[in-house]
Every structure is written in structure tokens, then in C-alpha cells.
Amino acid sequence: MKNQTLIQYFHWYYREDVKLWVRVAEEVPTFVDLGITGLWLPPAYKATSGDISVGYDPYDLFDLGEFNQKDCVATKYGTKDEYLNAISLLKANGIGTIADVVLNHKAGGDELEKIKVRKVNEQNRKEFISPVIEIEAWTKFTFPGRQGKYSTFIWDYRCFSGLDFAANLKEEGIFSIQNEFGEGWEDVPSKEHGNYDYLMFNDIESRNPAVRQELKEWGEWYYNTCGMDGFRMDAVKHISHKFLNEWIDHMRNTFNKDFFIVGENWVVDNVAYLQNYIEITEGRMKLFDSILHQNFYVAGKQGETFDLSKIFEGTLTQINPYLSITFVDNHDSQPLQALESFVEPWFRPLAYTLILLREQGMPCLFYPDLYGCAYKDKDHNGNEIEIELSAVFELPKLCAARKDLSYGIQRDYLDHPNCIGWIREGADENPGSGIAVLMCNSVAASKKMEMGLKHANKTFIDMLGNVAEQVVVNEDGWAVFTCAQKSVSVWVLKAD
């Protein structure tokens, strides 16, 4: 079976002259060469900050860069036609599209409404700190630029459970909207701040049956229009799991299609929480293993004092690998972002080897690690700073090893705090396959590992070039493999 490999094909500061949808179309041959099987693309619909938006402040889900709204027609990433062309080219080359779906909130309302709210304690959203008051809020969405095409649904205050700005008072805060669907917040998985239903902007009220129906009809329209293969669900910890279960089931049943679904549920040290989410959603979606990412981050910071033998300890990949999407970094963890936890450059090749060349988990690459990037923004103290991220030099070679060589039985040698390894024995249906991996976070090291009798007397070389010497497997199928200081070596069969 072909190994599956995803890539997050964007980052928070994508500013290149070539629009992203055009870049996707141009890079299809690269994806094929790398063995990429799916592209996670950013939110494609019109956002309140128009053509500078990354997409997570969604305004009109039905505007894919088609209508003149929010002072632009095209989004930051291009036009609707360019988006559809990119998806079509990917599909023609056997590559799936994973569309980013933001169902937690909407932003940029078109009209003010007078509504009744109660202010809550931001640290404990269950605690009301004001009586019921009337405010004016941007809670009515009429989408005048679209003029009812595709959907005539009008969003008003009954479609939202909370918001963060009282326009008439010019007051920020978190306000719980009073409506007929129940006082207070929805029941959501995260109990941070007492109840973490509210995240930002206008929080969507999924207890309203009209809202649920509209979002189902939008999902049908989105698939019928674009033909994507799956969805990345944003901010699932803030959304009713019952509603998400209902939406996913509706999409799968309507189209009789097993859509690929992955949820973003960011935690760094509580795998039981992720497992509980899998249970309450009954395995409907995979999850990003943010705990493994955190382990990579800590390992890079601590260097040789980090115990590599515990790199998978307490991770989703360890306890539920089938539903784990592994990654090194993403747009939220990159420098200057709210969840900044960028893995140290020296450890990035090791981290990518850990997600690409093992059988557990499905890896997701990150755009800057393939292409590099440079950008400016303000740091957490408000000072402007320039950031330059270099591409991971080893990444194309590691992708090639995953595509062609990383198959068969896996034997683990995760038995030393500073040096770990494993082998993949190879599979008959993948000629030339079979690898041995060794990495260390301290001085150069070696380890005896069993490649298997099928490789007896065969010669292996380090495809990454970090070790020049060759290794010959003995007649019993064993060999001593080595790696250089603070690096990784991937040993593959020497070509005849």
C-alpha cells in the first residue's frame, strides 16, 4: 500500500507574488515527485479582512473569490476559478485536497442589531459580571455583494451565542447573547475558562436548527462546487461535538463518500483529553498530534539532556496511531504566532525522520520546511522583527525514502536517552525497500540492529550523507549502524 503524506500548503505569512492557488497548480509535478498524497489548503472563502486575510476570520462561506465583498473580489490566495483549477489538477494527478473548514465563528457583519447580552468573566465564562443589558452589535450578515446567489440565508443575532464588542459602547469583552436557544454557552469539549465555547468574533450558535441546516447545505454546495477529498476542522475544542458529528455524518451520508476528516484540537500535555475527544466523536475524525509536536519542541531546546527514548511518550501517536496526524510545526506554532513553539533548526531533520519513516501516524509537512520563507511582524512585546525560516535540506530525500523505501516490518530500538533507531525490513511489492534509521542528540553513536535475513550480506549507505562509511549486514541479518553528532542517518541499500 502506498504511504500517505500530507502537506500544509501555506503558512501564516504567505506573501509571495504568485497567488497560492496558482502556486499549487504550478507545483503539482513537485508534489508527485515527493509522494505527496494530500494538500491541506487554507480557508478559501471571503474573510472580513479581505485580500490580506489568512482566512480564519470568515465572513461569507459562499464567496470563494467570486464577489466584490470586503473591498476585494479575489481572496489573499486568488480567485474562485484559480481555486477550482488547482483542485482539478491535483485530482488529475491522484492528489487529494483537504479544505479548511471554520465553523466556530463569523466576522465582519453587515448591519448593527440591538440585542440583549450579559458580560462574562473572561477567565471564567460561566460567571456573569453584568445584568442583562442592551447593546448594538454587528451580528447581521446579509452579504450584499452576493445578492442571494447560492443561499438567501440571513445571519442575525439568533445565529450566535456570543461576541466580543459592543459597538454603541465601544467596549470590548466577552458578551453572552440572550436568545431562545438557552442562556449561556453551548456544551463544548474544552472546559478551559469554565467553558471554552467562545473563542473570537461572533460565536456560531449551533443549537439553532436553522444554523445547522444552513451549514449542512453549505457543505453540500462546497463539495458539489469543488470536489475536495476531505476537511480540516478548525478549533474543534470550541465547537459542540454533537453538531460536528451531525455535520460529518450528513456529508458522508449525502455523498456516500468517506471524506478524510482531521480536527485541530490543540493540547500539549494531556493525551487523555485527545483520546476522550476521539471517543465522544466515535472516531469520525483524525487529530493532529500537538503533544508530539511539543515533545519535538522541548527536545530541540533541551539538546542532549532530553531523553530520546521517551520522544513518543504520552502522545496520540503512541496510543492511537491510526487517528494521529503527525507534524513538526504549523501556522500556529511558527515564530510570532500565539502558540509559538517552533522546533529548533538542528532538530528539524530528526523530527521529520520521526514522522516520515515510521509506520505510526500520518505525517503532514509544513510549507516553509519545503520552500523556506521570510517575513516581518511585531513580536510579543510590540517590537517589529524580521524572521527568516530556512527550508529543511534533508526533507526531499526523506520524502523519497518514505515514498519508495519505508515499508515492511518495523523493529524499534528506542532504548537509549541519547541515541535511538529503528528499521523497516522492506516489502516484496516495493523493490529495493528497507531502511535503517539512527539518530542522536549528543555525540556520534552506533547501534546494532536487525535488518532481517533478506538483507544478509547486502551493503547499506547513508542516503543523507552524514556518514561516509558503508555498512554490510552480516549473514544473520544484523549490522552496526552509526550516526554523526546531533544528527540522523538513514541507511538504504547501495545501488548495484
C-alpha positions as CSV (number, residue, x, y, z in Angstrom):
1,M,0.0,0.0,0.0
2,K,1.3,3.5,-0.9
3,N,2.4,5.6,2.1
4,Q,0.2,8.6,2.6
5,T,1.9,12.0,3.1
6,L,0.1,15.4,3.6
7,I,1.4,18.9,3.4
8,Q,0.1,22.1,4.9
9,Y,0.5,24.2,1.8
10,F,0.5,27.6,3.3
11,H,1.8,29.5,6.4
12,W,0.6,32.5,8.3
13,Y,2.7,35.0,6.5
14,Y,2.4,33.8,2.9
15,R,3.1,36.9,0.9
16,E,4.7,35.7,-2.4
17,D,3.9,37.5,-5.6
18,V,2.4,34.3,-7.1
19,K,-1.1,33.7,-5.6
20,L,-1.3,30.5,-3.6
21,W,-3.9,28.8,-5.9
22,V,-1.7,29.5,-8.9
23,R,1.4,28.2,-7.0
24,V,-0.4,25.0,-6.2
25,A,-1.2,24.4,-9.9
26,E,2.4,25.1,-10.8
27,E,3.8,22.8,-8.2
28,V,1.8,19.6,-8.9
29,P,4.9,17.8,-10.5
30,T,6.8,18.6,-7.3
31,F,4.1,17.0,-5.2
32,V,4.1,13.9,-7.4
33,D,7.9,13.6,-7.1
34,L,7.8,13.9,-3.3
35,G,5.0,11.4,-2.9
36,I,2.5,13.9,-1.5
37,T,-1.0,12.4,-1.4
38,G,-2.9,15.3,0.1
39,L,-2.8,19.1,0.3
40,W,-4.3,20.9,3.2
41,L,-5.2,24.3,1.8
42,P,-6.2,27.4,3.8
43,P,-9.7,28.7,4.2
44,A,-10.8,29.6,0.6
45,Y,-13.8,31.8,1.4
46,K,-14.0,35.6,1.8
47,A,-12.9,36.9,5.2
48,T,-13.6,40.2,6.9
49,S,-10.0,41.5,6.4
50,G,-10.4,40.9,2.7
51,D,-7.4,40.1,0.5
52,I,-4.9,40.3,3.3
53,S,-6.6,37.6,5.4
54,V,-5.2,34.2,6.2
55,G,-8.8,33.1,6.3
56,Y,-9.6,32.4,9.9
57,D,-11.9,35.5,10.2
58,P,-14.5,34.1,7.8
59,Y,-17.2,36.4,6.5
60,D,-19.1,34.6,3.7
61,L,-18.6,30.9,3.2
62,F,-20.2,31.0,-0.2
63,D,-17.7,33.6,-1.6
64,L,-14.6,31.7,-2.9
65,G,-13.2,34.8,-4.5
66,E,-16.1,35.5,-6.8
67,F,-17.9,38.5,-5.5
68,N,-16.9,42.1,-4.7
69,Q,-17.1,42.0,-0.9
70,K,-14.8,43.3,1.8
71,D,-13.1,45.6,-0.8
72,C,-11.9,42.8,-3.0
73,V,-13.0,40.0,-5.3
74,A,-10.1,37.6,-5.1
75,T,-9.0,36.4,-1.6
76,K,-5.4,36.6,-0.5
77,Y,-4.9,33.3,-2.3
78,G,-6.6,34.0,-5.6
79,T,-10.0,33.7,-7.4
80,K,-12.6,31.0,-7.3
81,D,-11.6,29.8,-10.8
82,E,-8.0,29.5,-9.8
83,Y,-9.0,27.5,-6.7
84,L,-11.1,25.2,-8.8
85,N,-8.3,24.7,-11.3
86,A,-5.8,23.9,-8.6
87,I,-8.1,21.2,-7.1
88,S,-8.8,19.8,-10.6
89,L,-5.1,19.5,-11.4
90,L,-4.4,17.8,-8.0
91,K,-7.2,15.3,-8.5
92,A,-6.0,14.5,-12.1
93,N,-2.6,13.6,-10.5
94,G,-4.0,11.4,-7.8
95,I,-3.6,14.1,-5.0
96,G,-6.4,14.9,-2.7
97,T,-7.5,18.3,-1.4
98,I,-8.2,18.9,2.2
99,A,-10.3,22.1,2.6
100,D,-10.0,24.1,5.8
101,V,-13.5,24.5,7.4
102,V,-14.1,27.2,10.1
103,L,-17.5,26.6,11.7
104,N,-16.8,28.2,15.1
105,H,-17.3,31.9,14.3
106,K,-18.1,34.6,11.7
107,A,-16.7,38.1,11.4
108,G,-17.4,41.3,9.7
109,G,-21.2,41.7,10.0
110,D,-23.0,44.0,7.6
111,E,-25.6,45.6,9.9
112,L,-25.9,46.5,13.5
113,E,-28.6,44.9,15.6
114,K,-29.9,45.9,19.1
115,I,-29.5,42.8,21.2
116,K,-29.6,41.7,24.8
117,V,-26.4,40.4,26.4
118,R,-24.7,39.7,29.6
119,K,-21.0,40.3,30.1
120,V,-18.9,37.3,31.4
121,N,-15.7,37.0,33.3
122,E,-13.1,36.2,30.6
123,Q,-11.3,33.8,32.9
124,N,-14.5,32.1,33.9
125,R,-17.0,32.3,31.2
126,K,-19.7,30.7,33.4
127,E,-19.6,33.8,35.6
128,F,-21.8,36.7,34.6
129,I,-20.4,40.1,35.6
130,S,-23.3,42.3,34.4
131,P,-27.0,42.2,34.4
132,V,-28.9,41.8,31.1
133,I,-28.1,44.9,29.0
134,E,-29.0,46.1,25.5
135,I,-26.2,46.8,23.1
136,E,-25.7,47.4,19.4
137,A,-23.6,44.7,17.7
138,W,-22.5,43.7,14.2
139,T,-24.5,40.5,14.2
140,K,-26.5,40.7,10.9
141,F,-24.9,39.3,7.8
142,T,-26.8,40.0,4.5
143,F,-23.9,39.6,2.1
144,P,-25.0,42.4,-0.3
145,G,-22.2,41.7,-2.7
146,R,-23.5,38.2,-3.4
147,Q,-27.2,39.2,-3.5
148,G,-28.6,35.9,-2.5
149,K,-26.7,33.7,-5.0
150,Y,-26.2,30.2,-3.8
151,S,-28.0,31.0,-0.5
152,T,-30.6,33.5,0.7
153,F,-30.0,32.8,4.4
154,I,-29.5,35.9,6.5
155,W,-27.5,35.5,9.7
156,D,-28.7,37.5,12.7
157,Y,-28.1,37.6,16.5
158,R,-30.1,34.3,16.9
159,C,-27.3,32.6,15.0
160,F,-24.7,33.4,17.6
161,S,-24.1,32.6,21.2
162,G,-21.6,35.4,22.0
163,L,-19.4,38.2,20.7
164,D,-16.5,40.5,21.8
165,F,-17.6,44.0,21.0
166,A,-20.4,46.3,22.0
167,A,-20.4,48.9,19.1
168,N,-22.5,51.6,20.8
169,L,-20.5,51.4,24.0
170,K,-17.2,51.0,22.1
171,E,-16.5,48.3,24.7
172,E,-14.5,45.1,24.3
173,G,-15.2,42.0,26.3
174,I,-17.0,38.7,26.1
175,F,-20.7,39.0,25.9
176,S,-23.2,36.1,26.1
177,I,-26.1,36.7,23.8
178,Q,-29.6,36.2,25.2
179,N,-31.7,34.2,22.8
180,E,-34.3,31.4,22.8
181,F,-31.7,28.6,22.5
182,G,-30.6,28.7,26.1
183,E,-28.8,31.2,28.3
184,G,-25.1,30.9,28.3
185,W,-22.7,28.8,26.2
186,E,-23.0,25.6,24.4
187,D,-21.7,22.3,25.8
188,V,-18.2,22.0,24.2
189,P,-15.3,19.6,24.9
190,S,-12.9,22.1,26.4
191,K,-13.6,23.2,30.0
192,E,-10.8,25.8,30.0
193,H,-12.0,29.1,31.4
194,G,-15.0,27.2,32.8
195,N,-16.4,26.7,29.2
196,Y,-14.4,27.4,26.1
197,D,-17.3,27.8,23.7
198,Y,-16.3,31.4,23.0
199,L,-13.1,31.9,21.1
200,M,-13.4,35.0,18.9
201,F,-15.6,37.3,16.8
202,N,-19.3,36.2,16.6
203,D,-19.5,32.7,18.0
204,I,-21.8,30.5,15.9
205,E,-24.9,29.1,17.8
206,S,-25.3,25.5,16.7
207,R,-28.3,25.0,19.0
208,N,-30.2,26.9,16.4
209,P,-31.6,24.3,14.0
210,A,-31.7,26.9,11.1
211,V,-27.9,27.4,11.5
212,R,-27.3,23.7,11.5
213,Q,-29.3,23.3,8.3
214,E,-27.6,26.2,6.6
215,L,-24.2,24.8,7.4
216,K,-25.2,21.4,6.1
217,E,-26.5,23.0,2.9
218,W,-23.3,25.0,2.6
219,G,-21.2,21.8,3.0
220,E,-23.2,20.2,0.1
221,W,-22.7,23.3,-2.1
222,Y,-19.0,23.4,-1.2
223,Y,-18.4,19.8,-2.2
224,N,-20.6,19.9,-5.3
225,T,-18.7,23.1,-6.4
226,C,-15.1,22.0,-5.6
227,G,-14.9,18.2,-5.2
228,M,-12.4,18.2,-2.4
229,D,-11.5,14.9,-0.7
230,G,-11.6,15.9,2.9
231,F,-11.8,18.6,5.5
232,R,-9.6,20.1,8.2
233,M,-11.9,21.2,11.0
234,D,-10.7,24.3,12.8
235,A,-10.9,24.9,16.5
236,V,-13.0,21.8,17.3
237,K,-12.4,22.1,21.1
238,H,-14.6,25.2,21.0
239,I,-17.5,23.6,19.0
240,S,-20.2,21.3,20.1
241,H,-19.0,17.8,19.2
242,K,-22.7,16.7,18.7
243,F,-23.0,19.3,15.9
244,L,-19.7,18.2,14.3
245,N,-20.8,14.6,14.5
246,E,-24.1,15.6,12.8
247,W,-22.3,17.6,10.1
248,I,-19.8,14.9,9.3
249,D,-22.4,12.2,9.1
250,H,-24.6,14.4,6.9
251,M,-21.7,14.9,4.4
252,R,-20.7,11.3,4.3
253,N,-24.2,10.0,4.0
254,T,-25.3,12.6,1.4
255,F,-22.4,11.8,-0.9
256,N,-21.8,8.2,0.1
257,K,-18.2,9.2,0.5
258,D,-15.7,8.5,3.2
259,F,-14.3,12.0,3.5
260,F,-10.9,12.4,5.1
261,I,-11.5,14.4,8.3
262,V,-8.9,15.8,10.7
263,G,-9.6,18.1,13.6
264,E,-7.5,20.8,15.2
265,N,-7.6,20.2,19.0
266,W,-4.5,21.8,20.4
267,V,-3.2,20.5,23.7
268,V,0.4,19.9,24.7
269,D,0.4,17.6,27.7
270,N,-3.0,15.7,28.0
271,V,-3.3,12.8,25.7
272,A,-6.3,11.6,27.7
273,Y,-8.2,14.7,26.6
274,L,-7.5,13.8,22.9
275,Q,-8.5,10.2,23.5
276,N,-11.7,11.3,25.1
277,Y,-12.4,13.6,22.1
278,I,-12.0,10.6,19.8
279,E,-14.4,8.6,22.0
280,I,-17.1,11.3,22.0
281,T,-16.8,11.8,18.3
282,E,-16.7,8.0,17.9
283,G,-13.6,8.0,15.7
284,R,-15.1,10.2,13.0
285,M,-12.0,12.3,12.6
286,K,-8.3,12.1,13.0
287,L,-6.5,14.6,15.2
288,F,-3.2,16.5,14.9
289,D,-0.8,15.2,17.5
290,S,0.1,18.5,19.1
291,I,1.6,16.7,22.0
292,L,4.3,15.0,19.8
293,H,5.0,18.5,18.3
294,Q,5.5,19.8,21.8
295,N,7.9,16.9,22.5
296,F,9.9,17.9,19.4
297,Y,10.0,21.5,20.6
298,V,11.2,20.5,24.1
299,A,13.8,18.1,22.6
300,G,15.2,20.8,20.4
301,K,15.5,23.2,23.4
302,Q,17.0,20.7,25.8
303,G,19.5,19.1,23.5
304,E,21.4,16.1,24.9
305,T,19.6,16.4,28.3
306,F,16.3,15.3,26.6
307,D,15.6,11.5,26.8
308,L,15.0,10.5,23.2
309,S,13.8,7.1,24.3
310,K,10.7,8.9,25.5
311,I,10.0,11.0,22.4
312,F,6.7,9.3,21.8
313,E,5.7,9.1,25.5
314,G,2.2,10.5,26.2
315,T,1.4,11.2,22.6
316,L,-1.6,10.4,20.4
317,T,0.7,8.6,18.0
318,Q,1.7,6.2,20.8
319,I,-1.8,5.3,22.0
320,N,-3.9,5.7,18.8
321,P,-1.6,5.9,15.8
322,Y,-4.4,5.2,13.2
323,L,-6.1,8.5,14.1
324,S,-2.9,10.6,14.6
325,I,-1.7,13.2,12.1
326,T,1.9,14.0,12.9
327,F,3.6,17.3,12.2
328,V,6.8,19.2,13.1
329,D,5.2,22.7,13.0
330,N,2.3,24.6,11.6
331,H,1.0,28.1,11.1
332,D,0.0,28.5,14.8
333,S,3.4,27.4,16.1
334,Q,5.6,29.3,13.7
335,P,7.6,32.3,15.1
336,L,5.5,35.3,16.2
337,Q,2.2,33.4,16.4
338,A,0.1,32.9,19.5
339,L,1.1,29.3,20.0
340,E,4.7,29.9,19.1
341,S,6.7,26.7,19.7
342,F,9.0,26.4,16.7
343,V,11.2,23.4,16.7
344,E,14.9,24.2,16.7
345,P,16.6,24.0,13.3
346,W,19.1,21.4,14.3
347,F,16.4,19.0,15.5
348,R,14.0,19.5,12.5
349,P,15.7,16.8,10.3
350,L,15.4,14.4,13.3
351,A,11.7,15.3,13.8
352,Y,10.9,14.9,10.2
353,T,12.6,11.5,10.2
354,L,10.5,10.5,13.2
355,I,7.2,11.3,11.4
356,L,8.1,10.3,7.9
357,L,9.9,7.0,8.2
358,R,7.9,5.2,10.8
359,E,4.6,3.3,10.3
360,Q,2.7,5.0,13.1
361,G,0.8,8.2,12.3
362,M,0.2,10.0,9.1
363,P,2.8,12.9,8.5
364,C,1.9,16.4,7.5
365,L,4.8,18.6,6.1
366,F,4.8,22.4,6.6
367,Y,5.2,24.8,3.6
368,P,8.3,26.7,4.9
369,D,10.2,23.5,5.5
370,L,10.0,22.8,1.8
371,Y,10.5,26.3,0.4
372,G,11.7,28.5,3.3
373,C,10.2,31.9,4.0
374,A,10.9,35.3,5.3
375,Y,8.5,37.8,6.9
376,K,8.2,40.7,9.3
377,D,5.8,41.2,12.2
378,K,5.7,42.5,15.7
379,D,6.9,40.3,18.5
380,H,5.0,39.7,21.7
381,N,6.4,43.0,23.1
382,G,5.2,45.0,20.2
383,N,8.6,45.4,18.5
384,E,8.9,44.8,14.8
385,I,11.1,41.8,14.0
386,E,12.3,40.1,10.8
387,I,12.1,36.3,10.6
388,E,13.7,34.0,8.1
389,L,13.0,30.3,8.1
390,S,15.2,28.0,6.0
391,A,14.0,25.0,4.2
392,V,14.9,21.7,5.7
393,F,17.6,20.5,3.4
394,E,17.0,16.8,4.1
395,L,13.2,16.9,3.5
396,P,13.0,15.9,-0.2
397,K,15.3,12.9,0.5
398,L,13.2,11.9,3.5
399,C,10.1,12.2,1.4
400,A,11.7,10.0,-1.3
401,A,12.6,7.4,1.4
402,R,9.0,7.4,2.6
403,K,7.6,7.0,-0.8
404,D,9.9,4.3,-2.1
405,L,11.6,2.6,0.8
406,S,9.9,2.8,4.2
407,Y,7.8,-0.3,4.1
408,G,7.6,-3.7,5.9
409,I,8.1,-4.8,9.5
410,Q,9.3,-2.2,11.9
411,R,11.7,-3.1,14.7
412,D,12.3,-0.4,17.3
413,Y,15.5,0.4,19.2
414,L,14.2,3.3,21.2
415,D,16.4,2.2,24.1
416,H,18.9,4.9,24.9
417,P,18.3,8.5,26.1
418,N,20.8,10.0,23.5
419,C,20.6,7.5,20.6
420,I,17.5,5.8,19.1
421,G,16.9,3.8,16.0
422,W,14.6,1.5,14.1
423,I,14.5,-0.5,10.9
424,R,11.9,-1.1,8.3
425,E,12.5,-4.5,6.8
426,G,11.0,-3.7,3.4
427,A,8.3,-5.3,1.3
428,D,8.4,-7.5,-1.7
429,E,5.9,-5.3,-3.6
430,N,8.3,-2.4,-3.1
431,P,11.6,-3.4,-4.8
432,G,14.7,-2.1,-3.1
433,S,12.8,-1.1,0.1
434,G,14.1,-1.4,3.6
435,I,15.8,1.2,5.7
436,A,17.7,1.6,9.0
437,V,17.4,4.8,10.9
438,L,19.7,6.0,13.7
439,M,19.7,9.4,15.3
440,C,21.3,11.1,18.3
441,N,21.1,14.3,20.3
442,S,24.6,14.2,21.6
443,V,28.0,12.7,20.5
444,A,28.3,10.4,17.5
445,A,26.8,6.9,18.2
446,S,26.3,3.4,16.9
447,K,23.7,0.7,17.5
448,K,23.4,-2.9,16.4
449,M,20.1,-3.5,14.7
450,E,18.4,-6.4,12.9
451,M,17.7,-5.7,9.2
452,G,16.5,-9.3,8.6
453,L,17.8,-12.3,6.7
454,K,16.5,-11.0,3.4
455,H,19.2,-8.3,3.6
456,A,22.1,-10.6,4.7
457,N,25.4,-9.7,3.1
458,K,24.0,-6.6,1.5
459,T,25.6,-3.1,1.6
460,F,23.9,-0.1,3.0
461,I,24.8,3.6,2.7
462,D,23.6,6.8,4.5
463,M,21.3,8.5,1.9
464,L,21.6,11.8,3.8
465,G,25.4,11.7,3.5
466,N,26.1,12.4,7.2
467,V,28.2,9.2,7.5
468,A,30.6,8.3,4.6
469,E,31.4,4.7,5.6
470,Q,29.3,1.8,4.2
471,V,27.7,-0.9,6.3
472,V,27.5,-4.6,5.4
473,V,24.7,-6.7,7.0
474,N,26.1,-9.9,8.4
475,E,24.8,-13.4,7.4
476,D,22.4,-13.4,10.3
477,G,20.7,-10.2,9.2
478,W,22.3,-7.9,11.7
479,A,24.6,-4.8,11.4
480,V,26.1,-2.0,13.4
481,F,24.7,1.4,12.1
482,T,26.2,4.7,13.1
483,C,25.2,8.4,13.1
484,A,27.2,11.6,13.5
485,Q,26.9,14.1,16.4
486,K,23.4,15.6,16.8
487,S,22.2,14.3,13.5
488,V,20.3,11.5,11.8
489,S,21.4,8.8,9.3
490,V,19.0,6.9,7.0
491,W,20.7,3.7,5.8
492,V,19.4,2.4,2.4
493,L,20.5,-0.4,0.1
494,K,23.5,0.6,-2.1
495,A,22.6,0.6,-5.8
496,D,24.3,-2.2,-7.8
